[in-house]
Amino acid sequence: MNGLDLSCLNGAYVSLLEGREPGLVEAVLRARSHPRDDAGVCWIEDSHGNQLYEVIDGVAVIGIYGSLVPVLSFHGSEYITGYNCIRIAAATALADPDVKAIAYDVSSPGGYVSGCFELAEFLREVSAEKPTMAIVRDLCASAAYALSSTAEIMTVPQTGAVGSIGVVRMHGDFSKMFKDWGIDITLIHSGARKVDGTPYRPLPEDVEAKWQTTVDAYRRLFADHVSAGRGIDLETVMNTEAELYDGPVNLIQARDLGLIDQIMSPDQAFAALVASLSA
């Protein structure tokens, strides 16, 4: 590690498994070789060794799995993925001379708004420089669809599901339950809006209206990114009304709308991508 320029880590803490230091060095050197600001280097769990992705026949396979969160200190889980991990994996693959194309292996119901659209914008830049394909394994919804829509080609198996181009924010009102239990909750606060949305009181109409405005704006931003990534008009995206397209008949509708490109198995999709590189 002596003499290695770590400025690209942007002050991030990095956890390393013993004996995996070469993997970090390789990732940092690749990231530094490309003029980008890529924060959030992460360590790779045992199942993925010291690599951020697997390279098969010149294709880097990057997983988008499970719940999607802004920051995660590890990569490779089937149940959760950090936007920071996807970003550094894509940036590294972009600078990797052995990688001729990138495949996103997708199986996710979605996740957080925070960080999603910034990553989507970056992944569109990646698609402009190297061929990319989003290969949906089964489910690609909400934030997962936002990211997958950045790929040049998106495929879904006939038993898969895509879409849910919308945003949800939930409020739970526990005030009646506590009242029935004989429990009084006192909120001592400074600032009239400090306890907006507290679960210990009913949601005021003005707060609900404000939240509705916020989620409407996020949905519009979501639709803008899908429109840019898929090359379809904004009205078409908005008119989906956050529908989830699942099963053979609904996926044909999604394909006709331009939300996906092909209905095919993941194996067929990957084989087609590899074949296109040698054509």
LINSUL-V503678 format. One record per residue. RES is the residue in one small letter. PSI is psi in degrees with one decimal (* if undefined). OMEGA is omega in radians with two decimals (NA if undefined). D_FIRST is the distance of its C-alpha to the first C-alpha in Angstrom with 1 decimal. Layout:
RES/PSI/OMEGA/D_FIRST
RES/PSI/OMEGA/D_FIRST
//
This chain:
m/-12.5/-3.07/0.0
n/125.2/3.11/3.8
g/-1.9/-3.13/6.2
l/129.1/3.13/5.5
d/113.3/-3.10/8.9
l/17.3/-3.09/9.4
s/-25.6/-3.12/13.1
c/-11.2/3.11/14.3
l/-10.7/3.09/13.8
n/37.2/3.09/16.7
g/8.9/-3.11/16.1
a/145.8/3.01/16.2
y/140.7/-3.11/15.3
v/127.1/3.07/13.5
s/135.3/-3.11/14.6
l/135.1/2.97/12.9
l/147.4/-3.11/15.0
e/131.7/3.14/14.1
g/-0.2/-3.11/12.9
r/9.6/-3.12/12.1
e/-37.5/3.14/8.4
p/-32.7/3.12/8.9
g/-40.6/3.11/11.4
l/-44.4/-3.14/9.5
v/-44.8/-3.13/7.3
e/-43.7/-3.13/10.8
a/-42.5/-3.13/12.5
v/-43.2/-3.13/10.7
l/-39.8/3.12/11.1
r/-42.9/-3.14/14.7
a/-40.0/-3.12/15.4
r/-25.9/-3.10/14.4
s/-10.3/-3.13/16.7
h/130.6/-3.05/19.6
p/72.9/3.14/21.2
r/159.0/3.08/21.6
d/94.3/-3.04/21.0
d/94.9/3.14/19.6
a/154.6/2.95/19.1
g/44.2/3.04/18.4
v/140.2/-3.05/15.5
c/162.4/3.07/16.4
w/160.0/-3.06/15.7
i/131.3/-3.10/18.1
e/170.5/-3.01/20.6
d/-39.5/-3.03/21.5
s/-19.5/-3.12/24.1
h/11.3/3.12/21.8
g/-142.2/-3.09/19.0
n/20.7/-3.12/15.6
q/150.2/3.09/17.5
l/-16.2/-3.12/18.9
y/164.0/3.05/22.0
e/136.6/3.10/23.9
v/119.4/3.14/25.0
i/116.7/3.13/28.6
d/41.2/3.09/30.4
g/4.4/-3.12/28.3
v/124.8/3.05/28.6
a/124.4/-3.13/25.8
v/113.6/-3.11/27.3
i/124.0/-3.09/26.3
g/137.6/2.98/28.0
i/91.1/-2.94/30.1
y/145.4/2.96/31.4
g/-152.5/3.12/33.5
s/135.5/-3.11/33.6
l/125.0/-3.06/31.5
v/158.4/-3.08/30.0
p/-46.7/-3.04/28.2
v/134.8/3.09/24.9
l/144.5/-3.05/23.6
s/3.3/3.10/20.4
f/165.9/-3.10/20.7
h/145.2/3.07/21.9
g/-2.2/-3.14/24.3
s/147.6/3.07/27.2
e/-9.7/-2.98/30.7
y/-18.0/-3.09/32.1
i/143.4/3.14/29.9
t/138.7/3.11/27.5
g/140.0/3.05/25.8
y/-36.0/3.13/26.4
n/-36.6/-3.13/22.8
c/-42.3/3.11/21.7
i/-41.0/-3.10/24.3
r/-47.9/-3.09/23.2
i/-31.6/3.08/19.5
a/-44.7/3.14/20.6
a/-40.4/3.13/23.2
a/-40.0/-3.14/21.1
t/-42.1/3.11/18.6
a/-35.2/3.13/21.6
l/-34.6/-3.12/23.1
a/-0.6/-3.09/20.3
d/116.4/-3.11/20.2
p/-19.1/3.12/22.4
d/-10.1/-3.10/23.4
v/118.3/3.12/25.0
k/-21.1/3.13/28.5
a/163.8/-3.12/29.6
i/131.7/3.06/28.7
a/126.8/3.04/30.8
y/117.8/3.11/30.8
d/109.4/-2.91/32.1
v/127.3/3.01/34.1
s/86.7/-3.00/35.7
s/140.6/3.05/36.0
p/-5.4/-3.13/38.8
g/-162.3/-3.10/36.9
g/-144.0/-2.99/35.5
y/147.3/2.98/34.8
v/-44.6/-3.06/36.0
s/118.1/3.10/33.3
g/-15.7/-3.05/30.5
c/-51.6/-3.01/32.4
f/-27.8/3.03/34.0
e/-40.2/3.10/31.0
l/-40.7/3.13/29.1
a/-41.5/3.11/32.3
e/-41.4/3.12/32.3
f/-41.9/-3.11/28.8
l/-28.6/3.03/29.6
r/-36.0/3.07/32.7
e/-38.9/3.10/30.5
v/-44.1/-3.13/28.5
s/-24.4/3.12/31.9
a/-15.4/-3.06/32.9
e/-28.2/3.09/30.2
k/149.0/3.10/30.0
p/137.4/3.14/32.7
t/147.0/3.07/32.5
m/132.9/3.01/34.7
a/114.5/-3.13/35.1
i/103.7/-3.11/36.4
v/125.2/3.13/38.1
r/-42.8/3.13/38.3
d/-60.4/-3.07/40.9
l/134.4/3.09/40.5
c/89.4/-3.02/39.2
a/154.6/3.00/40.6
s/-121.6/-3.08/40.1
a/-33.0/3.10/36.5
a/-37.0/3.09/35.6
y/-37.2/3.10/38.3
a/-43.3/-3.14/37.1
l/-42.9/-3.10/33.7
s/-29.0/-3.11/35.3
s/-10.9/3.12/37.8
t/-16.3/-3.10/35.2
a/153.7/3.13/35.0
e/-38.3/-3.12/37.3
i/138.4/3.05/39.0
m/127.8/3.12/39.5
t/150.0/-3.12/41.1
v/136.4/3.05/42.6
p/158.2/-3.04/44.4
q/-15.7/3.06/48.1
t/9.6/-3.11/47.5
g/-174.4/-3.13/44.7
a/137.9/3.13/44.9
v/160.2/3.03/43.6
g/-132.3/-3.06/44.3
s/51.7/-3.11/44.9
i/77.7/-3.09/44.2
g/-178.7/-3.08/44.9
v/141.7/3.11/43.8
v/141.7/3.03/45.0
r/131.5/-3.00/44.9
m/143.4/3.02/46.6
h/129.9/3.06/48.6
g/127.6/3.13/50.0
d/105.8/-3.11/53.0
f/6.9/-3.01/53.4
s/-41.8/-3.13/56.0
k/-40.0/3.13/59.0
m/-45.5/3.13/57.4
f/-37.6/3.11/56.7
k/-42.3/3.10/60.2
d/-30.4/3.12/61.7
w/-3.8/-3.13/59.7
g/26.8/-3.12/61.1
i/125.4/3.06/57.8
d/129.6/3.12/57.6
i/121.9/3.09/54.3
t/123.2/3.13/54.3
l/111.6/3.11/51.7
i/113.9/-3.00/51.5
h/159.4/3.08/49.6
s/122.4/-3.04/49.4
g/121.7/-3.03/49.5
a/-30.0/-3.08/51.9
r/5.3/-3.03/49.3
k/-34.3/-3.08/46.9
v/20.8/3.05/48.3
d/127.1/3.10/48.9
g/8.6/3.12/48.4
t/140.6/3.14/48.6
p/-1.9/-3.09/49.6
y/3.6/3.07/52.1
r/154.4/3.01/54.5
p/150.2/-3.12/55.9
l/117.4/3.13/54.0
p/150.4/-3.11/56.0
e/-38.6/-3.11/57.3
d/-34.0/3.10/55.6
v/-41.9/3.10/52.2
e/-42.4/3.13/52.7
a/-39.8/3.13/53.7
k/-42.8/3.11/50.7
w/-39.3/3.13/48.4
q/-40.5/3.09/50.3
t/-40.2/-3.13/49.7
t/-48.2/-3.11/46.0
v/-32.0/3.06/45.7
d/-40.3/3.13/48.0
a/-39.5/3.10/45.6
y/-38.9/3.11/42.6
r/-41.1/3.12/44.6
r/-40.7/3.10/45.5
l/-42.1/3.07/41.9
f/-51.0/-3.11/41.0
a/-37.1/3.09/43.9
d/-44.0/-3.13/42.8
h/-40.0/3.11/39.4
v/-42.7/3.12/41.2
s/-43.0/3.14/43.7
a/-40.6/-3.09/41.0
g/-41.0/-3.07/39.0
r/-13.0/3.13/42.1
g/32.9/3.09/44.2
i/158.0/-3.03/47.2
d/153.0/-3.07/49.2
l/-39.4/-3.11/48.5
e/-39.4/3.11/52.0
t/-43.1/3.14/51.4
v/-46.9/-3.13/48.2
m/-35.1/-3.11/50.0
n/-9.6/3.04/53.0
t/-20.4/3.12/51.0
e/39.1/3.08/51.3
a/26.5/3.12/48.2
e/143.8/3.02/49.8
l/118.9/-3.10/47.8
y/110.1/-3.11/48.8
d/150.2/3.13/48.9
g/163.3/-3.01/50.7
p/-47.6/-3.08/52.2
v/-46.7/-3.11/54.8
n/-32.8/3.12/52.6
l/-30.6/3.05/49.7
i/-40.3/3.08/52.2
q/-42.9/3.11/53.0
a/-38.9/3.11/49.3
r/-41.4/3.13/49.1
d/-31.7/3.12/52.2
l/-15.5/-3.12/50.8
g/9.3/-3.13/47.7
l/-25.6/3.06/45.4
i/170.5/3.14/44.2
d/-46.2/-3.06/44.6
q/147.7/3.00/45.4
i/106.3/-3.08/46.5
m/159.6/-3.11/44.9
s/155.9/3.10/43.0
p/-38.2/3.14/39.1
d/-44.4/3.12/39.4
q/-40.8/-3.12/41.7
a/-45.4/-3.12/39.7
f/-40.6/3.13/36.5
a/-38.5/3.12/38.6
a/-38.8/3.12/40.1
l/-44.8/3.13/36.7
v/-43.1/-3.13/35.5
a/-36.2/-3.12/38.9
s/-25.4/-3.12/38.8
l/-23.9/-3.13/35.6
s/1.6/-3.10/37.6
a/*/NA/40.8
//
